[in-house]
Amino acid sequence: MTRFAPIKDTKPEDTNYSPGEYKYGFSMPENYVFKAERGLNEKVVRMISAMKKEPLWMAEYRLHAYKLFLDKPMPDFGADLSGIDFDNIFYYIKPSERTEKKWEDVPADIKNTYDRLGIPEAEKQYLGGVKAQYESEVVYGSLINRLSDMGIIFCGMDEALIKYPELVKEYFGKIIPSADNKFAALNSAVWSGGSFIYVPKGVKVDLPLQAYFRINSANMGQFERTLIIVDEGAYVHYVEGCTAPIYTTDSLHSAVVEIFVKKNARCRYTTIQNWSTNVYNLVTKRARVEEDGVMEWIDGNLGSKVTMKYPAVFLVGKRAHGEILSVAVAGNGQHQDAGGKCVHLASDTTSRIISKSISLRGGRASYRGLIRMNKGASNSRSKVVCDALILDKTSRSDTYPVNKIDENNVVLEHEATVSKIGEEQLFYLMSRGFEEHEAEAMIVNGFIEPIVKELPMEYSLELNRLINLQMEGSVG
Amino acid sequence: MMKITNLRVNVGGKEILKGVGLEVKPGEVVAVMGPNGSGKSTLAFALAGHPKYEIVKSKNSKVKSKNIELGGKVLDEMSPDERANEGLFLANQYPVAISGLTVNSFLYQLYKKRNPEGKGMKLIEFRAWIEKQAELLELNPDLLKRGLNDGFSGGEKKKLEILQLIVFNPKQVILDEIDSGLDVDALKRIAKTVALVAKQRKIGVLVITHYNRILKYLIPDRVIVLKGGLIVRSGTGELAVKIEKDGYKNEN
């Protein structure tokens, strides 16, 4: 990571960039062919923007972010990120040129999991990274028609930038500026894919919008960018990711998600990530909630080598409410550094964080949270509950709660428990005829049940089955 | 039939049971009584295979030990789940809570475990049936939606043990002080239910207790007195009445 410290000496043209010259350098010959190459430099950033035929402001935004990315230090907290080799990553590959992997190359344990979960053949191929396209046009098409009749915009972020440039420009990067942190800067420079949702005033979407339906538009990219605007009195539930493991050879996933919840509106955002265990998953997620608005993050982390993710809620209007439900499972070689942040900026605001983590087979799960109550957030309340379950002696759990309170008339509660699976619990269930791993899975599934019950049904069922599979592996 | 032969059990290196032998035939009710510290609960846990209760092996290592047998199978080396799958069911004095594991879901998994391969009731039929069973036990069916034993009263926990017993349908049941901490109505309901189920299904019952009162409704064929890790006396139901009156001091 120190490679990035003396960056100013390496490439002078990177730092001498000025937006004025840029527009002249921007045009590409018609027959330009993008050649994917590893590593990142200003040329790559320009090419990404050019390939997407983006408006000038976005190209400038990207280049500025790229500079910030170079200047920003690596995070000085959380997981060990020294294994990331920024020079060995493809930052953009045209979807049509994605080299398709062979099914034989997908690791056996992942294939086995697909079989055990009963994933249909077509989906297996997609999740395993063998097929870049998932045939869901029919489902997707009719859904989109229905949504657009309600005035809802639901499309890929790239598409939104071309079709709704004014709307995107008004909100893009406004809650998570590219200067926020090194990985937000990286995403701002090279983002590709992700979702854009606009729900008009008073419109309530009765079914969850799932990225899954539109994974054919390269949604599950490495550097996806999602922007959701829920206008006054509206409601939407967005579901991202899936419980089945996603096999990828891309080792870095760094997304940015920004959500605007207007007055009286409500947004629920559910994520389940189960990246293969070579992936560094470093994601910045933030929501801004106005008066009487409600934001709920439901965040499940099963996969990846390292995850650092702390969905945040900024409660800017009176009586706004934020909720973060987080569940993390850290197995062999995994470090899940997850949690949440609630920032109270107005009076009578409320927030709640519930974090459940499980560590097993040498895995490490950390809760990292922030509750901030600024001057003016009088009569606000917050409650944090973090429960950790440690399955064996080689596994580890940590809690890093931070509270910053600048207002007197507030209530903050914090509860934390760390437990192990008790011999008595195991004996009790085994004496009913359940094998040890079945008994363990029952205890673990029970432990995360308060969060799982908030998930859409197909996700909760699959999550339970995944836990069962993992327990089978840990005992047998 | 459950057959216990010269059973010696160590707990934490200390010998608690010093050679216990008894038999329970299908449909038979055998009561084990005894003062505190006599080894009653040790007997229950050792039979169910709790890892802390270690069976002391015979000195003659050439002979494979046969201290606990059920339906002709030797249970000595089996894990708790294997013993359960042979048809042994322990109703606990202190049932353990498992939060988030709903009773309904647990009972159905238990039912599936005991009735595999698509036999028996579908989920929806099972739900209706189990609610009926709960009502017969005077257990509030709303509890079935809660976590297993999570926040249950003493009486509710004991009734749930019996509900599990009904779902489990064992060959042999051990009731470990199921009567402790029960009010008289709950005691009566539980004892009568066990008596009925055991008779109908020919289940052997080993009822471990301090008191005679449960035996008024769950009438034993035999009463055994355990003291200092040994059986000191055995007799008919009369013996339980006598013990209640005179205590254990005369039993040697």
Boltz contact constraints between the chains, C-beta under 6 A:
constraints:
  - contact:
      token1: [A, 424]
      token2: [B, 96]
      max_distance: 6.0
  - contact:
      token1: [A, 425]
      token2: [B, 96]
      max_distance: 6.0
  - contact:
      token1: [A, 425]
      token2: [B, 98]
      max_distance: 6.0
  - contact:
      token1: [A, 427]
      token2: [B, 50]
      max_distance: 6.0
  - contact:
      token1: [A, 427]
      token2: [B, 80]
      max_distance: 6.0
  - contact:
      token1: [A, 428]
      token2: [B, 96]
      max_distance: 6.0
  - contact:
      token1: [A, 430]
      token2: [B, 80]
      max_distance: 6.0
  - contact:
      token1: [A, 430]
      token2: [B, 81]
      max_distance: 6.0
  - contact:
      token1: [A, 431]
      token2: [B, 48]
      max_distance: 6.0
  - contact:
      token1: [A, 431]
      token2: [B, 80]
      max_distance: 6.0
  - contact:
      token1: [A, 431]
      token2: [B, 84]
      max_distance: 6.0
  - contact:
      token1: [A, 431]
      token2: [B, 90]
      max_distance: 6.0
  - contact:
      token1: [A, 432]
      token2: [B, 84]
      max_distance: 6.0
  - contact:
      token1: [A, 432]
      token2: [B, 110]
      max_distance: 6.0
  - contact:
      token1: [A, 433]
      token2: [B, 81]
      max_distance: 6.0
  - contact:
      token1: [A, 433]
      token2: [B, 84]
      max_distance: 6.0
  - contact:
      token1: [A, 433]
      token2: [B, 85]
      max_distance: 6.0
  - contact:
      token1: [A, 433]
      token2: [B, 113]
      max_distance: 6.0
  - contact:
      token1: [A, 434]
      token2: [B, 81]
      max_distance: 6.0
  - contact:
      token1: [A, 435]
      token2: [B, 81]
      max_distance: 6.0
  - contact:
      token1: [A, 442]
      token2: [B, 101]
      max_distance: 6.0
  - contact:
      token1: [A, 443]
      token2: [B, 98]
      max_distance: 6.0
  - contact:
      token1: [A, 446]
      token2: [B, 98]
      max_distance: 6.0
  - contact:
      token1: [A, 446]
      token2: [B, 99]
      max_distance: 6.0
  - contact:
      token1: [A, 446]
      token2: [B, 100]
      max_distance: 6.0
  - contact:
      token1: [A, 446]
      token2: [B, 101]
      max_distance: 6.0
  - contact:
      token1: [A, 447]
      token2: [B, 100]
      max_distance: 6.0
  - contact:
      token1: [A, 449]
      token2: [B, 100]
      max_distance: 6.0
